[in-house]
Amino acid sequence: MTKLNLKTICGVVFAVVVLAAGAVSWWLFRAPPVAKPSDEPAKEPVFDVPQHPGQRLGYPTPQTRLEDAENPAVFMPTGSGRVQSAAYGSSRTRKFGSQYLAAFHEGVDIAPLERDSKGRALDPVFAVADGRIGYINRRGGNSSYGTYVVLLHEDRFGEYYTLYAHLASVPDSLQAGDPVLRGTEIGQMGHSSTLGIPVQRSHLHFEFGTMLNSRFELWLRSNKMTLTHGLMHGWNLVGLNPSELFPSMADGTNFVFESCILETPVAFRLLVKADEKPDYYCRYPSLWSGEDPQKAMLMDVSKGGVPLRGRSATEEEIALLGRRKTHVMVAFPDVLGRNGKRLVVSKSGRWVPGSNASRWLDILLF
């Protein structure tokens, strides 16, 4: 038997070590096995993130008792003295021609906490949420809103506005387009308006809602009307109930615009001739179902004139519409209440478009 020398033994050992190291490296860094085809769909990763987290809200004035709806120290009544007249909805009565009829109030009127010796309000007014300044009207005598500020707030569901009216003043430093944070002081409470509000009834008219059409200024031009207030003209603003914001202000939970608008009660359902999807539903695509309309659409509407869910009309519904431009499919009197908006009215036992429906629809469909 041949005797192995030391050099040969060292060579063998070195070779074994190299092979072992290579095997270990292959095992650690080998490619993962290729999965066999499966009929089961791949599972999406789960993230614990809400789809619509919403926004933190603050109070629009130092008044923090906004859920106390019947308190005249919190909400400023009209000259009637009825605290309910400060609420959103058909809460007022006005003379129209020879008749006294319900009138719709788009917002709520918040009373001041502090006044000077002449009764003028001293309360500051704050942005209720992060956003940007959409419009400032500094001439109190050219609007029933008086001096007012409109803020626009981005939301995954779609943009919404908050409006602060009858202000005594707005800081000179604020300009349209400026970003603002929740709690930013945007003005001082006052009594400015073309309506002649007495100083003793100084208050903040606080409103929130949506715009009917982002092409509103083109609509004004097409009707040879003055472009006063632009997109933020009252005709183009449709209000939701501001009291829906108050719980989030009080408990610090995020306000979710999607939940608010989807849970708004339907006041009536309207069938309308339309050969394209309105701008409104392009800005709030989650409210629209199915294909774009070819001849007509069906939409739910709130008592304040806010379009809710909409869809293309069926062939049967189109036939029902006939040559008419609109047809009221159903109305819900319990939701309409005193029906101060009068977009639909009851005549001879049938619900038909009301006196205010024509302009509202014209703006929406433009």
Residue pairs with C-beta under 8 A, 6 or more apart in sequence:
51 156
52 155
52 156
52 157
52 256
52 257
52 258
52 259
53 254
53 256
54 155
54 248
54 254
54 255
54 256
54 257
55 129
55 130
55 153
55 155
55 182
55 254
55 255
56 129
56 182
56 248
56 252
56 254
56 255
57 128
57 129
57 182
57 245
57 248
57 249
57 254
57 255
58 126
58 127
58 128
58 129
58 182
58 183
58 249
59 66
59 126
59 128
59 249
60 110
60 125
60 126
60 127
60 128
60 162
60 164
60 204
60 206
61 110
61 112
61 113
61 123
61 124
61 125
61 126
61 189
61 204
62 113
62 114
62 123
62 124
63 74
63 110
63 111
63 112
63 113
63 123
64 249
64 250
65 71
65 74
66 74
66 108
66 110
66 243
66 246
66 249
66 250
67 243
67 246
67 247
67 250
68 74
69 75
69 83
69 87
69 243
70 83
70 84
71 83
72 83
72 111
73 111
74 110
74 111
75 83
75 86
75 87
75 108
75 109
75 110
75 111
76 86
76 109
76 110
76 111
76 201
76 202
76 203
77 83
77 84
77 85
77 86
77 109
77 201
78 85
78 86
78 92
78 201
79 201
80 92
80 93
84 91
85 91
85 92
85 105
86 105
86 108
86 109
86 110
86 111
86 203
87 105
87 108
87 243
88 105
88 106
88 107
88 108
88 239
88 241
88 242
88 243
88 304
89 104
89 105
89 241
89 303
89 304
89 337
89 340
90 102
90 103
90 104
90 105
90 303
90 336
90 337
90 338
90 339
90 340
90 341
91 105
91 340
92 102
92 103
92 104
92 105
92 340
93 100
93 101
93 102
93 103
94 100
94 101
94 103
95 101
101 340
101 342
102 337
102 338
102 339
102 340
103 340
104 304
104 340
104 341
105 340
106 207
106 209
106 234
106 237
106 238
106 239
106 304
107 163
107 165
107 205
107 206
107 207
107 208
107 239
107 242
108 205
108 206
108 207
108 242
108 243
109 203
109 204
109 205
109 206
110 203
110 204
110 206
111 203
112 121
112 122
112 123
112 189
112 202
112 203
113 123
114 121
114 122
114 123
115 121
115 122
115 202
116 122
118 199
119 199
119 200
119 202
120 168
120 190
120 191
120 199
120 202
121 168
121 188
121 189
121 190
121 191
121 202
121 203
122 188
122 189
123 188
123 189
123 204
124 185
124 187
124 188
124 189
125 149
125 164
125 167
125 185
125 186
125 187
125 188
125 189
125 204
126 182
126 183
126 184
126 185
126 186
127 151
127 162
127 180
127 181
127 182
127 183
127 184
127 186
128 151
128 162
128 182
128 245
128 249
129 151
129 153
129 162
129 182
129 255
130 153
130 179
130 180
130 181
130 182
131 151
131 152
131 153
131 154
131 162
131 179
131 180
132 151
132 152
132 177
132 178
132 179
132 180
133 149
133 150
133 151
133 152
133 174
133 175
133 176
133 177
133 178
133 180
133 186
134 150
134 151
134 152
134 161
134 176
134 231
134 232
135 149
135 150
135 176
135 229
135 230
135 231
135 232
136 148
136 149
136 150
136 170
136 174
136 175
136 176
137 143
137 145
137 146
137 147
137 148
137 149
137 229
137 232
138 147
138 170
139 147
140 146
140 147
140 167
140 190
140 192
140 193
141 192
141 194
142 194
142 228
143 193
143 194
143 228
143 229
143 234
144 193
144 194
144 195
144 234
145 163
145 165
145 166
145 193
145 205
145 234
146 165
146 166
146 167
146 190
146 191
146 192
146 193
146 194
146 197
147 165
147 166
147 167
147 168
147 169
147 170
147 187
147 190
147 192
148 163
148 164
148 165
148 166
148 167
148 205
149 163
149 164
149 167
149 170
149 174
149 186
149 187
150 161
150 162
150 163
150 164
150 232
150 237
151 161
151 162
151 163
151 164
151 180
151 186
152 159
152 160
152 161
153 159
153 160
153 161
153 162
153 257
155 257
155 258
156 258
157 257
157 258
157 261
157 284
157 286
158 210
158 257
158 283
158 284
158 285
158 286
159 210
159 211
159 283
160 208
160 209
160 210
160 257
161 207
161 208
161 209
161 210
161 211
161 232
161 237
162 206
162 207
162 208
163 205
163 206
163 207
163 208
163 232
163 237
164 186
164 187
164 204
164 205
164 206
165 193
165 204
165 205
165 206
165 207
166 189
166 190
166 191
166 192
166 193
166 197
166 202
166 203
166 204
166 205
167 187
167 188
167 189
167 190
167 192
167 204
168 187
168 188
168 189
168 190
168 191
168 192
168 202
169 187
169 188
169 190
170 186
170 187
171 185
171 186
171 187
174 180
174 186
180 186
189 202
189 203
189 204
190 202
191 197
191 198
191 199
191 201
191 202
191 203
197 203
206 242
207 237
207 239
207 242
208 239
208 240
208 242
208 245
209 237
209 238
209 239
209 240
209 304
209 306
210 237
210 238
210 240
210 261
210 280
210 284
210 306
211 231
211 236
211 237
211 238
211 280
211 283
212 235
212 236
212 237
212 238
212 280
212 307
212 360
212 363
212 364
213 219
213 236
213 278
213 279
213 280
213 363
213 364
213 366
214 231
214 279
214 283
215 279
215 366
216 230
216 231
216 233
216 235
216 236
216 363
216 366
217 227
217 230
217 231
218 366
219 362
219 363
219 366
220 226
220 227
220 233
221 227
222 366
235 359
235 363
236 363
238 302
238 304
238 305
238 306
238 307
239 304
239 306
240 260
240 261
240 264
240 302
240 304
240 306
241 264
241 304
244 260
245 255
247 253
248 254
248 255
258 286
261 284
261 287
261 306
261 308
262 308
264 302
264 306
264 308
265 302
265 303
265 332
265 335
266 300
266 301
266 302
266 308
266 332
266 335
267 301
267 302
267 303
267 331
267 332
267 335
267 336
267 344
268 300
268 301
268 328
268 329
268 330
268 331
268 332
268 336
268 343
268 344
268 351
269 298
269 299
269 300
269 301
269 328
269 329
269 330
269 331
270 298
270 299
270 301
270 326
270 327
270 328
270 329
270 344
270 353
271 296
271 297
271 298
271 313
271 317
271 320
271 321
271 326
271 327
271 328
271 329
272 296
272 297
272 298
272 299
272 325
272 326
272 361
272 365
273 295
273 296
273 321
273 324
273 325
273 326
274 293
274 295
274 296
274 297
274 365
275 293
275 294
275 295
276 292
276 293
277 288
277 292
277 293
277 297
278 297
278 307
278 310
278 364
278 365
279 366
280 307
280 364
281 287
281 288
281 307
281 310
287 307
287 308
287 309
287 310
288 309
288 310
288 311
289 309
289 310
289 311
290 311
290 312
291 312
292 312
293 312
293 313
294 312
295 313
295 318
296 312
296 313
296 317
296 318
296 321
297 310
297 311
297 312
297 313
298 310
298 311
298 312
298 313
298 317
298 329
299 307
299 308
299 309
299 310
299 311
300 307
300 308
300 309
300 310
301 307
301 308
301 343
302 308
303 335
303 336
303 337
303 339
303 341
304 341
305 341
305 343
305 360
307 364
313 321
317 329
320 327
321 327
325 361
326 353
326 357
326 361
328 344
328 350
328 351
328 352
328 353
330 351
331 344
331 346
331 351
333 346
336 344
339 345
339 354
341 354
341 356
342 354
342 355
342 356
342 357
343 353
343 354
343 356
343 357
343 360
344 351
344 352
344 353
344 354
344 357
345 351
345 352
345 353
345 354
345 355
346 352
353 361
